[in-house]
Amino acid sequence: MSGNPLPPDRFREALARVADWRLSPLEPVACPVCEEDGLVIEDRSTRPYAEWYVLSCPSCGLGHTIHIPMSPIMSGGD
Ligand SMILES: [Zn+2]
């Protein structure tokens, strides 16, 4: 099962939608491509190594996995 890939110019928007969803997972999320509510986000992250989010939109057929490598937390030392 696959859908339409996320256009590269919508990537930042998609990240913002994921961030919103993580803050309020019960709120409807608008698709970063077609702006219709009803974006489905599935968290398949393998913490603490990486974050994976599967985005799918029933309105425009978006089906895309976002991969966010988790940067190691740098300690300042003091
Ligand atoms: Zn859509």
N, CA, C, O and the ligand as a Tripos MOL2 file, in Angstrom:
@<TRIPOS>MOLECULE
protein
  313   311    79     0     0
PROTEIN
NO_CHARGES

@<TRIPOS>ATOM
      1 N           0.8420   -1.1920    0.0000 N.3       1 MET1
      2 CA          0.0000    0.0000    0.0000 C.3       1 MET1
      3 C           0.8770    1.2410    0.0000 C.2       1 MET1
      4 O           1.6750    1.4360    0.9170 O.2       1 MET1
      5 N           0.7430    2.0560   -0.9850 N.am      2 SER2
      6 CA          1.5250    3.2750   -1.0300 C.3       2 SER2
      7 C           0.6560    4.3910   -1.5920 C.2       2 SER2
      8 O          -0.3550    4.1550   -2.2530 O.2       2 SER2
      9 N           1.0850    5.6020   -1.3060 N.am      3 GLY3
     10 CA          0.3180    6.7430   -1.7760 C.3       3 GLY3
     11 C           1.2170    7.7250   -2.4660 C.2       3 GLY3
     12 O           2.3360    7.4000   -2.8630 O.2       3 GLY3
     13 N           0.7250    8.9100   -2.6010 N.am      4 ASN4
     14 CA          1.5010    9.9520   -3.2520 C.3       4 ASN4
     15 C           2.6050   10.4310   -2.3230 C.2       4 ASN4
     16 O           2.3670   10.6320   -1.1320 O.2       4 ASN4
     17 N           3.8020   10.6160   -2.8480 N.am      5 PRO5
     18 CA          4.8800   11.1330   -2.0090 C.3       5 PRO5
     19 C           4.6440   12.5920   -1.6590 C.2       5 PRO5
     20 O           3.9450   13.3280   -2.3540 O.2       5 PRO5
     21 N           5.2520   12.9690   -0.5620 N.am      6 LEU6
     22 CA          5.1690   14.3670   -0.1440 C.3       6 LEU6
     23 C           6.0550   15.2150   -1.0420 C.2       6 LEU6
     24 O           7.2360   14.9080   -1.2060 O.2       6 LEU6
     25 N           5.5140   16.2730   -1.6260 N.am      7 PRO7
     26 CA          6.3820   17.1590   -2.4240 C.3       7 PRO7
     27 C           7.4510   17.7650   -1.5250 C.2       7 PRO7
     28 O           7.1590   18.1560   -0.3950 O.2       7 PRO7
     29 N           8.6800   17.8460   -2.0120 N.am      8 PRO8
     30 CA          9.7730   18.3520   -1.1600 C.3       8 PRO8
     31 C           9.4980   19.7320   -0.5730 C.2       8 PRO8
     32 O           9.9410   20.0370    0.5340 O.2       8 PRO8
     33 N           8.7750   20.5610   -1.3060 N.am      9 ASP9
     34 CA          8.5350   21.9080   -0.7790 C.3       9 ASP9
     35 C           7.4860   21.9230    0.3240 C.2       9 ASP9
     36 O           7.2310   22.9700    0.9190 O.2       9 ASP9
     37 N           6.8690   20.7660    0.6070 N.am     10 ARG10
     38 CA          5.9050   20.6920    1.6930 C.3      10 ARG10
     39 C           6.4940   20.0330    2.9340 C.2      10 ARG10
     40 O           5.8020   19.8360    3.9330 O.2      10 ARG10
     41 N           7.7820   19.6950    2.8590 N.am     11 PHE11
     42 CA          8.3740   18.9120    3.9480 C.3      11 PHE11
     43 C           8.3480   19.6750    5.2670 C.2      11 PHE11
     44 O           7.9810   19.1270    6.3060 O.2      11 PHE11
     45 N           8.7460   20.9560    5.2130 N.am     12 ARG12
     46 CA          8.7580   21.7340    6.4530 C.3      12 ARG12
     47 C           7.3540   21.8530    7.0380 C.2      12 ARG12
     48 O           7.1660   21.8040    8.2540 O.2      12 ARG12
     49 N           6.3890   22.0090    6.1640 N.am     13 GLU13
     50 CA          5.0070   22.1000    6.6240 C.3      13 GLU13
     51 C           4.5810   20.7840    7.2740 C.2      13 GLU13
     52 O           3.9010   20.7730    8.3000 O.2      13 GLU13
     53 N           4.9880   19.6910    6.6650 N.am     14 ALA14
     54 CA          4.6310   18.4000    7.2240 C.3      14 ALA14
     55 C           5.2370   18.2210    8.6150 C.2      14 ALA14
     56 O           4.5870   17.6900    9.5150 O.2      14 ALA14
     57 N           6.4690   18.6620    8.7850 N.am     15 LEU15
     58 CA          7.1000   18.5790   10.1070 C.3      15 LEU15
     59 C           6.3180   19.4030   11.1290 C.2      15 LEU15
     60 O           6.1420   18.9900   12.2750 O.2      15 LEU15
     61 N           5.8580   20.5630   10.6980 N.am     16 ALA16
     62 CA          5.0870   21.4140   11.6040 C.3      16 ALA16
     63 C           3.7770   20.7260   11.9910 C.2      16 ALA16
     64 O           3.3330   20.8210   13.1350 O.2      16 ALA16
     65 N           3.1630   20.0340   11.0280 N.am     17 ARG17
     66 CA          1.9010   19.3450   11.3320 C.3      17 ARG17
     67 C           2.1340   18.2130   12.3150 C.2      17 ARG17
     68 O           1.3210   17.9750   13.2070 O.2      17 ARG17
     69 N           3.2580   17.5130   12.1450 N.am     18 VAL18
     70 CA          3.5910   16.4360   13.0750 C.3      18 VAL18
     71 C           3.8160   17.0110   14.4820 C.2      18 VAL18
     72 O           3.3810   16.4350   15.4800 O.2      18 VAL18
     73 N           4.4990   18.1480   14.5370 N.am     19 ALA19
     74 CA          4.7470   18.7770   15.8410 C.3      19 ALA19
     75 C           3.4330   19.1620   16.5040 C.2      19 ALA19
     76 O           3.2570   18.9640   17.7060 O.2      19 ALA19
     77 N           2.5080   19.7140   15.7180 N.am     20 ASP20
     78 CA          1.1970   20.0570   16.2640 C.3      20 ASP20
     79 C           0.4780   18.8160   16.7800 C.2      20 ASP20
     80 O          -0.1250   18.8160   17.8530 O.2      20 ASP20
     81 N           0.5660   17.7680   15.9810 N.am     21 TRP21
     82 CA         -0.1280   16.5270   16.3370 C.3      21 TRP21
     83 C           0.4330   15.9340   17.6300 C.2      21 TRP21
     84 O          -0.3110   15.3870   18.4450 O.2      21 TRP21
     85 N           1.7400   16.0450   17.8080 N.am     22 ARG22
     86 CA          2.3280   15.4940   19.0280 C.3      22 ARG22
     87 C           1.8810   16.2920   20.2540 C.2      22 ARG22
     88 O           1.7560   15.7390   21.3470 O.2      22 ARG22
     89 N           1.6450   17.5740   20.0710 N.am     23 LEU23
     90 CA          1.1900   18.3920   21.2000 C.3      23 LEU23
     91 C          -0.2760   18.1170   21.5270 C.2      23 LEU23
     92 O          -0.6660   18.1030   22.6940 O.2      23 LEU23
     93 N          -1.0660   17.9050   20.5150 N.am     24 SER24
     94 CA         -2.4990   17.6670   20.7360 C.3      24 SER24
     95 C          -2.9770   16.5850   19.7850 C.2      24 SER24
     96 O          -3.5890   16.8730   18.7570 O.2      24 SER24
     97 N          -2.6920   15.3330   20.1370 N.am     25 PRO25
     98 CA         -2.9710   14.2090   19.2110 C.3      25 PRO25
     99 C          -4.4500   13.9780   18.9480 C.2      25 PRO25
    100 O          -4.8020   13.2560   18.0160 O.2      25 PRO25
    101 N          -5.3200   14.5750   19.7490 N.am     26 LEU26
    102 CA         -6.7450   14.3520   19.5190 C.3      26 LEU26
    103 C          -7.3490   15.3810   18.5820 C.2      26 LEU26
    104 O          -8.4950   15.2440   18.1530 O.2      26 LEU26
    105 N          -6.5820   16.4080   18.2670 N.am     27 GLU27
    106 CA         -7.0870   17.4290   17.3550 C.3      27 GLU27
    107 C          -6.9280   16.9720   15.9160 C.2      27 GLU27
    108 O          -5.9480   16.3020   15.5890 O.2      27 GLU27
    109 N          -7.8710   17.3200   15.0480 N.am     28 PRO28
    110 CA         -7.6900   16.9960   13.6370 C.3      28 PRO28
    111 C          -6.4940   17.7480   13.0590 C.2      28 PRO28
    112 O          -6.2320   18.9000   13.4040 O.2      28 PRO28
    113 N          -5.7890   17.0710   12.1840 N.am     29 VAL29
    114 CA         -4.6090   17.6690   11.5650 C.3      29 VAL29
    115 C          -4.8970   17.8530   10.0860 C.2      29 VAL29
    116 O          -5.3880   16.9470    9.4130 O.2      29 VAL29
    117 N          -4.5820   19.0410    9.5930 N.am     30 ALA30
    118 CA         -4.7830   19.3060    8.1770 C.3      30 ALA30
    119 C          -3.6110   18.7510    7.3780 C.2      30 ALA30
    120 O          -2.4570   18.8160    7.8000 O.2      30 ALA30
    121 N          -3.9360   18.2140    6.2300 N.am     31 CYS31
    122 CA         -2.9090   17.6700    5.3410 C.3      31 CYS31
    123 C          -1.9760   18.7910    4.8670 C.2      31 CYS31
    124 O          -2.4480   19.8640    4.4910 O.2      31 CYS31
    125 N          -0.6630   18.5560    4.8810 N.am     32 PRO32
    126 CA          0.2680   19.5970    4.4250 C.3      32 PRO32
    127 C           0.2170   19.8110    2.9170 C.2      32 PRO32
    128 O           0.7940   20.7760    2.4160 O.2      32 PRO32
    129 N          -0.4470   18.9490    2.1970 N.am     33 VAL33
    130 CA         -0.5030   19.0840    0.7460 C.3      33 VAL33
    131 C          -1.8300   19.7110    0.3080 C.2      33 VAL33
    132 O          -1.8420   20.7070   -0.4150 O.2      33 VAL33
    133 N          -2.9360   19.1270    0.7450 N.am     34 CYS34
    134 CA         -4.2330   19.6070    0.2540 C.3      34 CYS34
    135 C          -4.9930   20.4240    1.2900 C.2      34 CYS34
    136 O          -6.0420   20.9940    0.9890 O.2      34 CYS34
    137 N          -4.4590   20.4830    2.5210 N.am     35 GLU35
    138 CA         -5.0340   21.2990    3.5990 C.3      35 GLU35
    139 C          -6.3880   20.8010    4.0840 C.2      35 GLU35
    140 O          -7.0910   21.5210    4.7930 O.2      35 GLU35
    141 N          -6.7580   19.6020    3.7200 N.am     36 GLU36
    142 CA         -7.9910   19.0350    4.2520 C.3      36 GLU36
    143 C          -7.7180   18.4290    5.6240 C.2      36 GLU36
    144 O          -6.6830   17.7940    5.8290 O.2      36 GLU36
    145 N          -8.6410   18.6210    6.5620 N.am     37 ASP37
    146 CA         -8.5270   17.9320    7.8460 C.3      37 ASP37
    147 C          -8.6470   16.4320    7.6160 C.2      37 ASP37
    148 O          -9.2740   15.9790    6.6580 O.2      37 ASP37
    149 N          -8.0390   15.6860    8.5050 N.am     38 GLY38
    150 CA         -8.1750   14.2460    8.4090 C.3      38 GLY38
    151 C          -6.8830   13.5450    8.0940 C.2      38 GLY38
    152 O          -6.8790   12.3570    7.7710 O.2      38 GLY38
    153 N          -5.7760   14.2700    8.1830 N.am     39 LEU39
    154 CA         -4.4870   13.6240    7.9920 C.3      39 LEU39
    155 C          -4.2910   12.5620    9.0690 C.2      39 LEU39
    156 O          -4.5340   12.8030   10.2510 O.2      39 LEU39
    157 N          -3.8540   11.4020    8.6460 N.am     40 VAL40
    158 CA         -3.5960   10.3100    9.5740 C.3      40 VAL40
    159 C          -2.0940   10.2290    9.8010 C.2      40 VAL40
    160 O          -1.3150   10.1140    8.8550 O.2      40 VAL40
    161 N          -1.7040   10.2900   11.0580 N.am     41 ILE41
    162 CA         -0.2840   10.2220   11.4060 C.3      41 ILE41
    163 C          -0.0660    9.0010   12.2800 C.2      41 ILE41
    164 O          -0.7660    8.7900   13.2710 O.2      41 ILE41
    165 N           0.9030    8.2130   11.8990 N.am     42 GLU42
    166 CA          1.2440    7.0220   12.6730 C.3      42 GLU42
    167 C           2.6850    7.1610   13.1230 C.2      42 GLU42
    168 O           3.5900    7.3600   12.3120 O.2      42 GLU42
    169 N           2.8830    7.0550   14.4200 N.am     43 ASP43
    170 CA          4.2200    7.1910   14.9850 C.3      43 ASP43
    171 C           4.8900    5.8210   15.0140 C.2      43 ASP43
    172 O           4.4790    4.9330   15.7600 O.2      43 ASP43
    173 N           5.9080    5.6650   14.2050 N.am     44 ARG44
    174 CA          6.6690    4.4040   14.1890 C.3      44 ARG44
    175 C           8.1040    4.6600   14.6030 C.2      44 ARG44
    176 O           9.0260    3.9920   14.1340 O.2      44 ARG44
    177 N           8.2840    5.6130   15.4690 N.am     45 SER45
    178 CA          9.6280    6.0150   15.8500 C.3      45 SER45
    179 C          10.3500    4.8960   16.5900 C.2      45 SER45
    180 O           9.7520    4.1050   17.3190 O.2      45 SER45
    181 N          11.6330    4.8660   16.3750 N.am     46 THR46
    182 CA         12.5030    3.9360   17.0800 C.3      46 THR46
    183 C          13.4100    4.7560   17.9740 C.2      46 THR46
    184 O          14.6120    4.8710   17.7340 O.2      46 THR46
    185 N          12.8170    5.3190   19.0020 N.am     47 ARG47
    186 CA         13.5920    6.1570   19.9040 C.3      47 ARG47
    187 C          14.5770    5.2970   20.6770 C.2      47 ARG47
    188 O          14.2680    4.1400   20.9610 O.2      47 ARG47
    189 N          15.7390    5.8060   21.0270 N.am     48 PRO48
    190 CA         16.1860    7.1870   20.8170 C.3      48 PRO48
    191 C          16.9590    7.3780   19.5190 C.2      48 PRO48
    192 O          17.7300    8.3300   19.3990 O.2      48 PRO48
    193 N          16.7730    6.5060   18.5610 N.am     49 TYR49
    194 CA         17.6200    6.5600   17.3630 C.3      49 TYR49
    195 C          17.0600    7.4430   16.2640 C.2      49 TYR49
    196 O          17.7910    8.2090   15.6370 O.2      49 TYR49
    197 N          15.7880    7.3360   16.0400 N.am     50 ALA50
    198 CA         15.2000    8.0860   14.9380 C.3      50 ALA50
    199 C          13.7090    8.1980   15.1540 C.2      50 ALA50
    200 O          13.1020    7.4140   15.8830 O.2      50 ALA50
    201 N          13.1410    9.1790   14.5120 N.am     51 GLU51
    202 CA         11.6980    9.3220   14.5330 C.3      51 GLU51
    203 C          11.1670    9.0450   13.1310 C.2      51 GLU51
    204 O          11.6840    9.5530   12.1360 O.2      51 GLU51
    205 N          10.1370    8.2360   13.0840 N.am     52 TRP52
    206 CA          9.4770    7.9160   11.8220 C.3      52 TRP52
    207 C           7.9980    8.2240   11.9860 C.2      52 TRP52
    208 O           7.3630    7.8050   12.9540 O.2      52 TRP52
    209 N           7.4730    8.9460   11.0470 N.am     53 TYR53
    210 CA          6.0440    9.2120   11.0660 C.3      53 TYR53
    211 C           5.4790    8.8760    9.6950 C.2      53 TYR53
    212 O           5.9660    9.3320    8.6610 O.2      53 TYR53
    213 N           4.4460    8.0720    9.7270 N.am     54 VAL54
    214 CA          3.7690    7.7330    8.4820 C.3      54 VAL54
    215 C           2.5620    8.6510    8.3410 C.2      54 VAL54
    216 O           1.6530    8.6420    9.1700 O.2      54 VAL54
    217 N           2.5750    9.4310    7.2900 N.am     55 LEU55
    218 CA          1.4760   10.3580    7.0330 C.3      55 LEU55
    219 C           0.6330    9.8200    5.8880 C.2      55 LEU55
    220 O           1.1530    9.4020    4.8540 O.2      55 LEU55
    221 N          -0.6680    9.8380    6.0910 N.am     56 SER56
    222 CA         -1.5330    9.4780    4.9690 C.3      56 SER56
    223 C          -2.7620   10.3650    5.0010 C.2      56 SER56
    224 O          -3.2750   10.7220    6.0610 O.2      56 SER56
    225 N          -3.2100   10.7030    3.8270 N.am     57 CYS57
    226 CA         -4.3430   11.6100    3.6930 C.3      57 CYS57
    227 C          -5.3780   10.9700    2.7820 C.2      57 CYS57
    228 O          -5.0980   10.6770    1.6190 O.2      57 CYS57
    229 N          -6.5700   10.7570    3.3140 N.am     58 PRO58
    230 CA         -7.6130   10.1470    2.4710 C.3      58 PRO58
    231 C          -8.1370   11.0980    1.4020 C.2      58 PRO58
    232 O          -8.7670   10.6610    0.4390 O.2      58 PRO58
    233 N          -7.8820   12.3880    1.5630 N.am     59 SER59
    234 CA         -8.4280   13.3510    0.6010 C.3      59 SER59
    235 C          -7.6360   13.3970   -0.7000 C.2      59 SER59
    236 O          -8.2080   13.3830   -1.7900 O.2      59 SER59
    237 N          -6.2950   13.4520   -0.5700 N.am     60 CYS60
    238 CA         -5.4920   13.6010   -1.7870 C.3      60 CYS60
    239 C          -4.6390   12.3740   -2.0670 C.2      60 CYS60
    240 O          -3.9280   12.3290   -3.0700 O.2      60 CYS60
    241 N          -4.7060   11.3720   -1.1830 N.am     61 GLY61
    242 CA         -3.9660   10.1480   -1.4410 C.3      61 GLY61
    243 C          -2.5170   10.2070   -1.0110 C.2      61 GLY61
    244 O          -1.7150    9.3550   -1.3960 O.2      61 GLY61
    245 N          -2.1730   11.2150   -0.2080 N.am     62 LEU62
    246 CA         -0.8120   11.2850    0.3020 C.3      62 LEU62
    247 C          -0.5020   10.0400    1.1240 C.2      62 LEU62
    248 O          -1.3070    9.5920    1.9410 O.2      62 LEU62
    249 N           0.6620    9.5060    0.8900 N.am     63 GLY63
    250 CA          1.1330    8.3910    1.7030 C.3      63 GLY63
    251 C           2.6350    8.4980    1.7850 C.2      63 GLY63
    252 O           3.3380    8.1450    0.8390 O.2      63 GLY63
    253 N           3.1350    8.9800    2.9020 N.am     64 HIS64
    254 CA          4.5430    9.3330    2.9540 C.3      64 HIS64
    255 C           5.0840    9.0700    4.3470 C.2      64 HIS64
    256 O           4.4080    9.3090    5.3480 O.2      64 HIS64
    257 N           6.3050    8.5760    4.3950 N.am     65 THR65
    258 CA          6.9620    8.3600    5.6760 C.3      65 THR65
    259 C           8.0350    9.4140    5.8600 C.2      65 THR65
    260 O           8.9040    9.5950    5.0070 O.2      65 THR65
    261 N           7.9610   10.1040    6.9830 N.am     66 ILE66
    262 CA          8.9590   11.1140    7.3160 C.3      66 ILE66
    263 C           9.9510   10.4920    8.2810 C.2      66 ILE66
    264 O           9.5690    9.8840    9.2810 O.2      66 ILE66
    265 N          11.2020   10.6480    7.9770 N.am     67 HIS67
    266 CA         12.2790   10.1250    8.8190 C.3      67 HIS67
    267 C          13.0540   11.2890    9.3980 C.2      67 HIS67
    268 O          13.5690   12.1300    8.6610 O.2      67 HIS67
    269 N          13.1360   11.3370   10.6950 N.am     68 ILE68
    270 CA         13.8650   12.4050   11.3600 C.3      68 ILE68
    271 C          14.9490   11.7760   12.2230 C.2      68 ILE68
    272 O          14.6530   11.2480   13.2950 O.2      68 ILE68
    273 N          16.2060   11.8230   11.7720 N.am     69 PRO69
    274 CA         17.2770   11.2980   12.6190 C.3      69 PRO69
    275 C          17.3660   12.1310   13.8900 C.2      69 PRO69
    276 O          17.3140   13.3600   13.8440 O.2      69 PRO69
    277 N          17.4970   11.4630   15.0060 N.am     70 MET70
    278 CA         17.5650   12.2050   16.2630 C.3      70 MET70
    279 C          19.0160   12.5250   16.5500 C.2      70 MET70
    280 O          19.8620   11.6370   16.6540 O.2      70 MET70
    281 N          19.2840   13.8050   16.6760 N.am     71 SER71
    282 CA         20.6640   14.2070   16.9400 C.3      71 SER71
    283 C          20.9760   13.9360   18.4040 C.2      71 SER71
    284 O          20.1360   14.1490   19.2790 O.2      71 SER71
    285 N          22.1760   13.4700   18.6570 N.am     72 PRO72
    286 CA         22.5400   13.2310   20.0520 C.3      72 PRO72
    287 C          22.5270   14.5290   20.8280 C.2      72 PRO72
    288 O          22.8960   15.5880   20.3210 O.2      72 PRO72
    289 N          22.0960   14.4200   22.0540 N.am     73 ILE73
    290 CA         22.0410   15.6210   22.8880 C.3      73 ILE73
    291 C          23.4560   15.9640   23.3450 C.2      73 ILE73
    292 O          24.1300   15.1710   24.0020 O.2      73 ILE73
    293 N          23.8770   17.1500   22.9820 N.am     74 MET74
    294 CA         25.2250   17.5720   23.3310 C.3      74 MET74
    295 C          25.2190   18.1690   24.7420 C.2      74 MET74
    296 O          24.4410   19.0650   25.0670 O.2      74 MET74
    297 N          26.0860   17.6510   25.5250 N.am     75 SER75
    298 CA         26.1930   18.1910   26.8620 C.3      75 SER75
    299 C          27.2380   19.3070   26.8840 C.2      75 SER75
    300 O          28.3220   19.1780   26.3160 O.2      75 SER75
    301 N          26.8960   20.3580   27.5250 N.am     76 GLY76
    302 CA         27.8320   21.4750   27.5980 C.3      76 GLY76
    303 C          28.9780   21.1950   28.5420 C.2      76 GLY76
    304 O          30.0140   21.8590   28.5010 O.2      76 GLY76
    305 N          28.7850   20.2210   29.3810 N.am     77 GLY77
    306 CA         29.8680   19.8430   30.2780 C.3      77 GLY77
    307 C          29.7570   20.4780   31.6480 C.2      77 GLY77
    308 O          30.3940   20.0290   32.6010 O.2      77 GLY77
    309 N          28.9570   21.5120   31.7490 N.am     78 ASP78
    310 CA         28.8000   22.0940   33.0930 C.3      78 ASP78
    311 C          27.4030   22.5710   33.2950 C.2      78 ASP78
    312 O          27.0760   23.0900   34.3620 O.2      78 ASP78
    313 ZN         -4.1670   15.6840    1.4730 Zn       79 ZN79
@<TRIPOS>BOND
     1     1     2 1
     2     2     3 1
     3     3     4 2
     4     3     5 am
     5     5     6 1
     6     6     7 1
     7     7     8 2
     8     7     9 am
     9     9    10 1
    10    10    11 1
    11    11    12 2
    12    11    13 am
    13    13    14 1
    14    14    15 1
    15    15    16 2
    16    15    17 am
    17    17    18 1
    18    18    19 1
    19    19    20 2
    20    19    21 am
    21    21    22 1
    22    22    23 1
    23    23    24 2
    24    23    25 am
    25    25    26 1
    26    26    27 1
    27    27    28 2
    28    27    29 am
    29    29    30 1
    30    30    31 1
    31    31    32 2
    32    31    33 am
    33    33    34 1
    34    34    35 1
    35    35    36 2
    36    35    37 am
    37    37    38 1
    38    38    39 1
    39    39    40 2
    40    39    41 am
    41    41    42 1
    42    42    43 1
    43    43    44 2
    44    43    45 am
    45    45    46 1
    46    46    47 1
    47    47    48 2
    48    47    49 am
    49    49    50 1
    50    50    51 1
    51    51    52 2
    52    51    53 am
    53    53    54 1
    54    54    55 1
    55    55    56 2
    56    55    57 am
    57    57    58 1
    58    58    59 1
    59    59    60 2
    60    59    61 am
    61    61    62 1
    62    62    63 1
    63    63    64 2
    64    63    65 am
    65    65    66 1
    66    66    67 1
    67    67    68 2
    68    67    69 am
    69    69    70 1
    70    70    71 1
    71    71    72 2
    72    71    73 am
    73    73    74 1
    74    74    75 1
    75    75    76 2
    76    75    77 am
    77    77    78 1
    78    78    79 1
    79    79    80 2
    80    79    81 am
    81    81    82 1
    82    82    83 1
    83    83    84 2
    84    83    85 am
    85    85    86 1
    86    86    87 1
    87    87    88 2
    88    87    89 am
    89    89    90 1
    90    90    91 1
    91    91    92 2
    92    91    93 am
    93    93    94 1
    94    94    95 1
    95    95    96 2
    96    95    97 am
    97    97    98 1
    98    98    99 1
    99    99   100 2
   100    99   101 am
   101   101   102 1
   102   102   103 1
   103   103   104 2
   104   103   105 am
   105   105   106 1
   106   106   107 1
   107   107   108 2
   108   107   109 am
   109   109   110 1
   110   110   111 1
   111   111   112 2
   112   111   113 am
   113   113   114 1
   114   114   115 1
   115   115   116 2
   116   115   117 am
   117   117   118 1
   118   118   119 1
   119   119   120 2
   120   119   121 am
   121   121   122 1
   122   122   123 1
   123   123   124 2
   124   123   125 am
   125   125   126 1
   126   126   127 1
   127   127   128 2
   128   127   129 am
   129   129   130 1
   130   130   131 1
   131   131   132 2
   132   131   133 am
   133   133   134 1
   134   134   135 1
   135   135   136 2
   136   135   137 am
   137   137   138 1
   138   138   139 1
   139   139   140 2
   140   139   141 am
   141   141   142 1
   142   142   143 1
   143   143   144 2
   144   143   145 am
   145   145   146 1
   146   146   147 1
   147   147   148 2
   148   147   149 am
   149   149   150 1
   150   150   151 1
   151   151   152 2
   152   151   153 am
   153   153   154 1
   154   154   155 1
   155   155   156 2
   156   155   157 am
   157   157   158 1
   158   158   159 1
   159   159   160 2
   160   159   161 am
   161   161   162 1
   162   162   163 1
   163   163   164 2
   164   163   165 am
   165   165   166 1
   166   166   167 1
   167   167   168 2
   168   167   169 am
   169   169   170 1
   170   170   171 1
   171   171   172 2
   172   171   173 am
   173   173   174 1
   174   174   175 1
   175   175   176 2
   176   175   177 am
   177   177   178 1
   178   178   179 1
   179   179   180 2
   180   179   181 am
   181   181   182 1
   182   182   183 1
   183   183   184 2
   184   183   185 am
   185   185   186 1
   186   186   187 1
   187   187   188 2
   188   187   189 am
   189   189   190 1
   190   190   191 1
   191   191   192 2
   192   191   193 am
   193   193   194 1
   194   194   195 1
   195   195   196 2
   196   195   197 am
   197   197   198 1
   198   198   199 1
   199   199   200 2
   200   199   201 am
   201   201   202 1
   202   202   203 1
   203   203   204 2
   204   203   205 am
   205   205   206 1
   206   206   207 1
   207   207   208 2
   208   207   209 am
   209   209   210 1
   210   210   211 1
   211   211   212 2
   212   211   213 am
   213   213   214 1
   214   214   215 1
   215   215   216 2
   216   215   217 am
   217   217   218 1
   218   218   219 1
   219   219   220 2
   220   219   221 am
   221   221   222 1
   222   222   223 1
   223   223   224 2
   224   223   225 am
   225   225   226 1
   226   226   227 1
   227   227   228 2
   228   227   229 am
   229   229   230 1
   230   230   231 1
   231   231   232 2
   232   231   233 am
   233   233   234 1
   234   234   235 1
   235   235   236 2
   236   235   237 am
   237   237   238 1
   238   238   239 1
   239   239   240 2
   240   239   241 am
   241   241   242 1
   242   242   243 1
   243   243   244 2
   244   243   245 am
   245   245   246 1
   246   246   247 1
   247   247   248 2
   248   247   249 am
   249   249   250 1
   250   250   251 1
   251   251   252 2
   252   251   253 am
   253   253   254 1
   254   254   255 1
   255   255   256 2
   256   255   257 am
   257   257   258 1
   258   258   259 1
   259   259   260 2
   260   259   261 am
   261   261   262 1
   262   262   263 1
   263   263   264 2
   264   263   265 am
   265   265   266 1
   266   266   267 1
   267   267   268 2
   268   267   269 am
   269   269   270 1
   270   270   271 1
   271   271   272 2
   272   271   273 am
   273   273   274 1
   274   274   275 1
   275   275   276 2
   276   275   277 am
   277   277   278 1
   278   278   279 1
   279   279   280 2
   280   279   281 am
   281   281   282 1
   282   282   283 1
   283   283   284 2
   284   283   285 am
   285   285   286 1
   286   286   287 1
   287   287   288 2
   288   287   289 am
   289   289   290 1
   290   290   291 1
   291   291   292 2
   292   291   293 am
   293   293   294 1
   294   294   295 1
   295   295   296 2
   296   295   297 am
   297   297   298 1
   298   298   299 1
   299   299   300 2
   300   299   301 am
   301   301   302 1
   302   302   303 1
   303   303   304 2
   304   303   305 am
   305   305   306 1
   306   306   307 1
   307   307   308 2
   308   307   309 am
   309   309   310 1
   310   310   311 1
   311   311   312 2
@<TRIPOS>SUBSTRUCTURE
     1 MET1         2 RESIDUE 1 A MET
     2 SER2         6 RESIDUE 1 A SER
     3 GLY3        10 RESIDUE 1 A GLY
     4 ASN4        14 RESIDUE 1 A ASN
     5 PRO5        18 RESIDUE 1 A PRO
     6 LEU6        22 RESIDUE 1 A LEU
     7 PRO7        26 RESIDUE 1 A PRO
     8 PRO8        30 RESIDUE 1 A PRO
     9 ASP9        34 RESIDUE 1 A ASP
    10 ARG10       38 RESIDUE 1 A ARG
    11 PHE11       42 RESIDUE 1 A PHE
    12 ARG12       46 RESIDUE 1 A ARG
    13 GLU13       50 RESIDUE 1 A GLU
    14 ALA14       54 RESIDUE 1 A ALA
    15 LEU15       58 RESIDUE 1 A LEU
    16 ALA16       62 RESIDUE 1 A ALA
    17 ARG17       66 RESIDUE 1 A ARG
    18 VAL18       70 RESIDUE 1 A VAL
    19 ALA19       74 RESIDUE 1 A ALA
    20 ASP20       78 RESIDUE 1 A ASP
    21 TRP21       82 RESIDUE 1 A TRP
    22 ARG22       86 RESIDUE 1 A ARG
    23 LEU23       90 RESIDUE 1 A LEU
    24 SER24       94 RESIDUE 1 A SER
    25 PRO25       98 RESIDUE 1 A PRO
    26 LEU26      102 RESIDUE 1 A LEU
    27 GLU27      106 RESIDUE 1 A GLU
    28 PRO28      110 RESIDUE 1 A PRO
    29 VAL29      114 RESIDUE 1 A VAL
    30 ALA30      118 RESIDUE 1 A ALA
    31 CYS31      122 RESIDUE 1 A CYS
    32 PRO32      126 RESIDUE 1 A PRO
    33 VAL33      130 RESIDUE 1 A VAL
    34 CYS34      134 RESIDUE 1 A CYS
    35 GLU35      138 RESIDUE 1 A GLU
    36 GLU36      142 RESIDUE 1 A GLU
    37 ASP37      146 RESIDUE 1 A ASP
    38 GLY38      150 RESIDUE 1 A GLY
    39 LEU39      154 RESIDUE 1 A LEU
    40 VAL40      158 RESIDUE 1 A VAL
    41 ILE41      162 RESIDUE 1 A ILE
    42 GLU42      166 RESIDUE 1 A GLU
    43 ASP43      170 RESIDUE 1 A ASP
    44 ARG44      174 RESIDUE 1 A ARG
    45 SER45      178 RESIDUE 1 A SER
    46 THR46      182 RESIDUE 1 A THR
    47 ARG47      186 RESIDUE 1 A ARG
    48 PRO48      190 RESIDUE 1 A PRO
    49 TYR49      194 RESIDUE 1 A TYR
    50 ALA50      198 RESIDUE 1 A ALA
    51 GLU51      202 RESIDUE 1 A GLU
    52 TRP52      206 RESIDUE 1 A TRP
    53 TYR53      210 RESIDUE 1 A TYR
    54 VAL54      214 RESIDUE 1 A VAL
    55 LEU55      218 RESIDUE 1 A LEU
    56 SER56      222 RESIDUE 1 A SER
    57 CYS57      226 RESIDUE 1 A CYS
    58 PRO58      230 RESIDUE 1 A PRO
    59 SER59      234 RESIDUE 1 A SER
    60 CYS60      238 RESIDUE 1 A CYS
    61 GLY61      242 RESIDUE 1 A GLY
    62 LEU62      246 RESIDUE 1 A LEU
    63 GLY63      250 RESIDUE 1 A GLY
    64 HIS64      254 RESIDUE 1 A HIS
    65 THR65      258 RESIDUE 1 A THR
    66 ILE66      262 RESIDUE 1 A ILE
    67 HIS67      266 RESIDUE 1 A HIS
    68 ILE68      270 RESIDUE 1 A ILE
    69 PRO69      274 RESIDUE 1 A PRO
    70 MET70      278 RESIDUE 1 A MET
    71 SER71      282 RESIDUE 1 A SER
    72 PRO72      286 RESIDUE 1 A PRO
    73 ILE73      290 RESIDUE 1 A ILE
    74 MET74      294 RESIDUE 1 A MET
    75 SER75      298 RESIDUE 1 A SER
    76 GLY76      302 RESIDUE 1 A GLY
    77 GLY77      306 RESIDUE 1 A GLY
    78 ASP78      310 RESIDUE 1 A ASP
    79 ZN79       313 GROUP 0 **** ****
